Amino acid sequence: MARMRKKSELPEKICVQCARPFKWRRKWARDWHHVKFCSQACRRAHNPSAK
């Protein structure tokens, strides 16, 4: 069985859209290196052509 981790020990990234930090989630385990947004709302609001 896997060791339980404290939330403070989990990896963290900065959201591309809102620039807020967000922690690793279990549902992102396989795709963590591809995750760029903290939520679906930030993903929808992001417009790469506007830059």
C-alpha atoms as a printed R data frame, in Angstrom:
   type eleno elety resid chain resno       x      y       z
1  ATOM     1    CA   MET     A     1   0.000  0.000   0.000
2  ATOM     2    CA   ALA     A     2   1.259  3.476  -0.864
3  ATOM     3    CA   ARG     A     3   2.426  5.829   1.833
4  ATOM     4    CA   MET     A     4   0.031  8.672   2.648
5  ATOM     5    CA   ARG     A     5   1.488 12.129   2.089
6  ATOM     6    CA   LYS     A     6   0.678 15.411   3.707
7  ATOM     7    CA   LYS     A     7  -0.789 17.992   1.350
8  ATOM     8    CA   SER     A     8   2.274 20.165   1.942
9  ATOM     9    CA   GLU     A     9   4.491 17.393   0.499
10 ATOM    10    CA   LEU     A    10   2.653 17.173  -2.849
11 ATOM    11    CA   PRO     A    11   4.132 18.700  -6.022
12 ATOM    12    CA   GLU     A    12   2.892 22.130  -7.001
13 ATOM    13    CA   LYS     A    13   2.599 24.124 -10.242
14 ATOM    14    CA   ILE     A    14   1.519 27.630 -11.215
15 ATOM    15    CA   CYS     A    15  -1.605 27.974 -13.366
16 ATOM    16    CA   VAL     A    16  -0.882 29.481 -16.799
17 ATOM    17    CA   GLN     A    17  -4.151 31.460 -16.800
18 ATOM    18    CA   CYS     A    18  -4.637 32.801 -13.258
19 ATOM    19    CA   ALA     A    19  -1.012 32.489 -11.981
20 ATOM    20    CA   ARG     A    20  -2.148 30.823  -8.745
21 ATOM    21    CA   PRO     A    21  -0.382 27.777  -7.334
22 ATOM    22    CA   PHE     A    22  -2.186 24.434  -7.402
23 ATOM    23    CA   LYS     A    23  -1.290 21.033  -5.979
24 ATOM    24    CA   TRP     A    24  -1.065 17.606  -7.563
25 ATOM    25    CA   ARG     A    25  -4.331 15.668  -7.689
26 ATOM    26    CA   ARG     A    26  -4.721 11.934  -7.898
27 ATOM    27    CA   LYS     A    27  -6.768 12.185 -11.111
28 ATOM    28    CA   TRP     A    28  -3.759 13.930 -12.737
29 ATOM    29    CA   ALA     A    29  -1.294 11.186 -11.788
30 ATOM    30    CA   ARG     A    30  -0.718  9.927 -15.348
31 ATOM    31    CA   ASP     A    31  -0.699 13.390 -16.977
32 ATOM    32    CA   TRP     A    32   0.914 15.630 -14.359
33 ATOM    33    CA   HIS     A    33   3.670 16.756 -16.739
34 ATOM    34    CA   HIS     A    34   0.981 17.970 -19.213
35 ATOM    35    CA   VAL     A    35  -1.254 19.767 -16.672
36 ATOM    36    CA   LYS     A    36  -1.085 23.570 -17.098
37 ATOM    37    CA   PHE     A    37  -4.367 24.841 -15.656
38 ATOM    38    CA   CYS     A    38  -5.809 24.629 -12.146
39 ATOM    39    CA   SER     A    39  -9.416 24.221 -13.309
40 ATOM    40    CA   GLN     A    40 -11.705 23.812 -16.314
41 ATOM    41    CA   ALA     A    41 -12.689 27.487 -15.968
42 ATOM    42    CA   CYS     A    42  -9.052 28.558 -16.450
43 ATOM    43    CA   ARG     A    43  -8.670 26.136 -19.359
44 ATOM    44    CA   ARG     A    44 -11.731 27.623 -21.117
45 ATOM    45    CA   ALA     A    45 -10.646 31.210 -20.415
46 ATOM    46    CA   HIS     A    46  -7.144 30.672 -21.826
47 ATOM    47    CA   ASN     A    47  -6.761 32.004 -25.353
48 ATOM    48    CA   PRO     A    48  -3.226 31.343 -26.688
49 ATOM    49    CA   SER     A    49  -3.793 33.394 -29.859
50 ATOM    50    CA   ALA     A    50  -4.385 36.543 -27.769
51 ATOM    51    CA   LYS     A    51  -0.737 36.732 -26.699
